[in-house]
Amino acid sequence: MDVAAAAAAGGDIILLLTMIVFGYQARQMAQQSRAGAAATRASVYQSIAQQMQEIDKLFVVHPHLRPFIYENKPTPREEPTRTQVLALSELFVDFFDNFVAQSGQIPSHLYEPWQRYARSVMDTSPSMCLFWSQNREWYSELLHEMLDPALAKSSQAIQTESAEDWAATGGVGAAPSWC
């Protein structure tokens, strides 16, 4: 065997070993990428769960607010409770917007229960619907798709409540508008 043939055979062996190492590294990188994506999804879900726990803590500290979110209690007219309830409604809508924004990172079997929860809250809270009807333009189309069906169900209650609020001010300011 001459030197040129030996060098060519050696080059072929090195090329083969390089391809094997490259294949192994590519497989390892793919595994790391999948693990990183799974960790990101877990982190996103944990963050959403922590946000919900913080909202739950508000109900521990302020239990008088819970019926305005979960028990169809009308939006109060007296201060400071009215401001507290509407601020809590905004907090909930912001929370819903956050998990809708993260929807690509949440598996559907976990995301769908959150959607049902959000719609359920909208179904049981005139204050949430009032806040949403007055401020929905602040939020994403994805959130519109999720919350608007609940708003349609309660639009008559919102119209009545908003009209009463407007009338209570003596008709001062812009007349209420509804979706």
Backbone torsions as a table, in degrees:
resi	resn	phi	psi	omega
1	MET	NA	128.7	-179.1
2	ASP	-84.0	171.3	-175.7
3	VAL	-64.3	-39.5	-179.1
4	ALA	-64.4	-42.6	179.8
5	ALA	-67.5	-38.8	178.7
6	ALA	-65.7	-40.7	178.3
7	ALA	-65.1	-40.4	178.7
8	ALA	-65.2	-43.5	178.7
9	ALA	-64.1	-41.0	177.9
10	GLY	-63.5	-40.4	177.8
11	GLY	-63.5	-39.5	178.2
12	ASP	-64.1	-40.3	179.4
13	ILE	-65.8	-43.0	178.6
14	ILE	-64.5	-41.0	177.4
15	LEU	-61.7	-44.1	179.0
16	LEU	-62.0	-45.2	178.2
17	LEU	-63.1	-39.6	178.2
18	THR	-62.1	-42.2	179.4
19	MET	-66.4	-38.2	178.2
20	ILE	-64.7	-46.0	179.0
21	VAL	-63.3	-42.6	178.9
22	PHE	-61.5	-44.9	178.1
23	GLY	-59.9	-42.7	178.3
24	TYR	-63.1	-46.0	179.9
25	GLN	-63.5	-40.1	178.9
26	ALA	-63.5	-41.8	178.0
27	ARG	-63.7	-42.1	178.8
28	GLN	-64.2	-41.3	179.1
29	MET	-64.7	-38.7	178.5
30	ALA	-64.5	-41.3	178.0
31	GLN	-64.3	-42.7	178.1
32	GLN	-63.8	-38.4	178.9
33	SER	-64.5	-44.5	177.5
34	ARG	-63.3	-41.1	178.7
35	ALA	-65.0	-40.3	178.0
36	GLY	-64.2	-41.0	178.4
37	ALA	-64.8	-41.0	178.4
38	ALA	-64.4	-40.3	178.2
39	ALA	-64.7	-39.8	177.6
40	THR	-62.6	-45.5	178.6
41	ARG	-61.1	-42.9	179.2
42	ALA	-63.5	-40.7	179.8
43	SER	-65.3	-42.8	178.1
44	VAL	-61.3	-47.5	-178.9
45	TYR	-63.5	-41.2	178.7
46	GLN	-63.4	-39.2	178.3
47	SER	-62.8	-42.2	178.4
48	ILE	-64.6	-43.7	179.0
49	ALA	-62.5	-39.3	177.8
50	GLN	-65.0	-39.3	177.2
51	GLN	-61.6	-41.0	179.0
52	MET	-65.2	-38.2	177.3
53	GLN	-63.6	-37.0	177.1
54	GLU	-64.5	-40.1	176.4
55	ILE	-64.7	-42.6	177.6
56	ASP	-58.9	-37.4	178.6
57	LYS	-63.4	-32.4	176.4
58	LEU	-60.5	-36.9	179.0
59	PHE	-71.4	-26.5	175.6
60	VAL	-69.2	-44.1	-179.1
61	VAL	-74.9	-34.7	-176.9
62	HIS	-127.2	68.0	-175.9
63	PRO	-62.6	-21.8	179.9
64	HIS	-66.4	-15.5	-179.2
65	LEU	-84.8	-22.6	-174.4
66	ARG	-55.8	-44.4	-179.1
67	PRO	-61.5	-24.2	179.3
68	PHE	-74.1	-17.9	180.0
69	ILE	-102.7	-40.2	-170.9
70	TYR	-112.1	-7.6	-172.0
71	GLU	-127.7	24.3	175.8
72	ASN	60.4	21.5	178.2
73	LYS	-73.0	129.4	-177.4
74	PRO	-60.6	154.8	177.6
75	THR	-59.4	127.9	-178.0
76	PRO	-70.3	154.3	177.4
77	ARG	-98.0	-24.0	-176.2
78	GLU	-83.3	145.0	176.4
79	GLU	-93.3	151.3	3.6
80	PRO	-88.3	1.2	-175.9
81	THR	-60.4	-39.5	-180.0
82	ARG	-58.9	-47.8	179.7
83	THR	-62.8	-40.5	178.8
84	GLN	-62.9	-44.2	-178.4
85	VAL	-66.5	-43.1	179.6
86	LEU	-69.0	-35.2	175.0
87	ALA	-65.6	-40.2	177.0
88	LEU	-65.1	-38.8	176.3
89	SER	-60.7	-43.2	178.0
90	GLU	-64.0	-40.3	178.1
91	LEU	-60.2	-43.4	177.1
92	PHE	-62.7	-46.2	-178.9
93	VAL	-63.9	-40.1	176.3
94	ASP	-62.1	-40.3	176.9
95	PHE	-62.0	-46.2	178.4
96	PHE	-60.8	-40.7	179.3
97	ASP	-62.6	-37.9	179.1
98	ASN	-63.8	-46.4	-177.6
99	PHE	-74.5	-25.2	173.1
100	VAL	-68.4	-40.4	179.0
101	ALA	-63.3	-29.5	-179.3
102	GLN	-93.4	7.3	-172.2
103	SER	-56.4	-30.2	179.0
104	GLY	-68.7	-17.7	-179.1
105	GLN	-99.3	-3.0	-175.8
106	ILE	-112.3	125.4	177.4
107	PRO	-58.8	146.6	-174.8
108	SER	-59.7	-33.4	-179.8
109	HIS	-67.7	-16.8	174.2
110	LEU	-100.3	-31.5	-177.4
111	TYR	-72.8	-41.1	-176.2
112	GLU	-59.9	-41.3	175.5
113	PRO	-61.9	-34.5	176.9
114	TRP	-66.1	-38.7	176.3
115	GLN	-61.4	-45.9	179.2
116	ARG	-61.6	-40.1	178.6
117	TYR	-61.4	-47.6	-179.3
118	ALA	-60.1	-44.9	179.2
119	ARG	-65.5	-36.7	177.9
120	SER	-63.8	-42.9	178.0
121	VAL	-62.6	-43.0	178.4
122	MET	-62.9	-35.1	179.8
123	ASP	-69.7	-23.9	-174.7
124	THR	-111.8	12.3	-177.5
125	SER	-137.8	99.5	173.7
126	PRO	-57.7	-32.4	179.7
127	SER	-67.1	-39.5	177.2
128	MET	-63.1	-45.9	-179.9
129	CYS	-64.5	-37.9	177.5
130	LEU	-63.1	-48.3	178.6
131	PHE	-59.6	-46.3	-178.1
132	TRP	-62.2	-43.0	-177.8
133	SER	-64.9	-31.2	-177.9
134	GLN	-87.2	-17.7	-171.3
135	ASN	-133.5	12.9	-173.2
136	ARG	-62.1	-24.0	-179.0
137	GLU	-68.4	-12.2	177.5
138	TRP	-75.2	-15.5	-166.4
139	TYR	-114.7	167.8	-174.6
140	SER	-71.0	159.5	176.0
141	GLU	-62.9	-33.8	177.1
142	LEU	-59.6	-40.6	178.7
143	LEU	-70.4	-36.0	175.6
144	HIS	-57.4	-45.7	-179.2
145	GLU	-60.7	-33.9	-178.2
146	MET	-81.4	-41.6	-172.0
147	LEU	-95.3	-25.7	-177.0
148	ASP	-59.6	-36.7	177.3
149	PRO	-58.2	-38.7	177.5
150	ALA	-68.3	-36.1	178.8
151	LEU	-64.6	-39.6	179.0
152	ALA	-61.0	-37.8	179.0
153	LYS	-64.2	-35.8	-172.8
154	SER	-107.5	14.6	-174.4
155	SER	-61.4	-35.2	179.1
156	GLN	-64.9	-42.3	178.4
157	ALA	-64.0	-39.3	179.1
158	ILE	-66.2	-43.1	179.7
159	GLN	-60.2	-45.0	-179.9
160	THR	-62.7	-48.1	-177.9
161	GLU	-65.1	-44.0	-179.8
162	SER	-65.4	-39.5	178.7
163	ALA	-65.0	-39.7	177.9
164	GLU	-65.7	-41.4	177.3
165	ASP	-60.7	-45.0	-178.7
166	TRP	-64.4	-43.7	179.5
167	ALA	-64.7	-34.9	-179.6
168	ALA	-64.6	-23.8	177.6
169	THR	-86.3	2.9	-177.7
170	GLY	79.5	19.9	179.3
171	GLY	76.4	19.0	179.4
172	VAL	-77.9	138.7	178.7
173	GLY	89.9	-177.8	-178.3
174	ALA	-67.9	143.2	175.9
175	ALA	-64.4	147.9	-178.6
176	PRO	-64.5	147.6	174.8
177	SER	-121.9	150.9	-178.0
178	TRP	-127.1	157.7	-179.1
179	CYS	-67.4	NA	NA
